[in-house]
Amino acid sequence: MSTGLPVFDTTVQETNEWLRAVETRLPPCSRVEAYGATRAVLQGLRDRLPLALVLGLSAQLPMLMRGFVLEGWRPEEAGGSRDLKTFLDDVEGRLPPGFPRETIAAAQAVLAVAAKRLDPGEVDKIIRHSPGALRTLWPVEAGGR
């Protein structure tokens, strides 16, 4: 199905590629649940990064994903708690009801896909500026670690 606008068709296709990759890492998740996990994890991360890194991250996402990652964002309220438990609680609160996997598995899956799809230099910056405990959720090889 085409929207008739190549820029929209491209962003839908690229977003579906991301969601398929997350879905593959999180069986038995559906595409809808993969979307929920991706949105929850990236928004949780967004709330813990400096403004410049949020903008750098969002600039590399497909336009459609950029929209749902930045949806409801209030930069002046950024700087969420920097400990792992609070991050995972935040992500869990954003996941769809009845999500079939553990929150930590969702976070690791989404960040693994991000590490493969984003520029390695940008991933390295995000990891270096992430709270220490959150760095453990990224794949070992991400960002030159």
Number of C-alpha atoms within 10 A of each C-alpha: 4 9 10 8 8 10 11 15 13 16 17 17 14 17 18 18 13 22 23 17 20 27 23 15 18 21 11 13 19 16 16 12 23 29 23 20 30 28 23 26 26 23 21 23 24 25 22 20 22 15 15 9 18 20 14 14 22 19 13 14 19 18 18 16 23 19 13 17 23 18 11 9 13 9 14 7 8 14 14 15 13 17 12 17 13 13 24 20 14 20 24 21 13 16 21 15 10 7 16 14 14 11 21 17 14 30 24 20 25 27 23 20 19 23 20 16 15 15 13 15 12 16 23 16 14 21 22 13 15 19 18 13 12 20 18 13 19 21 17 11 10 18 20 10 11
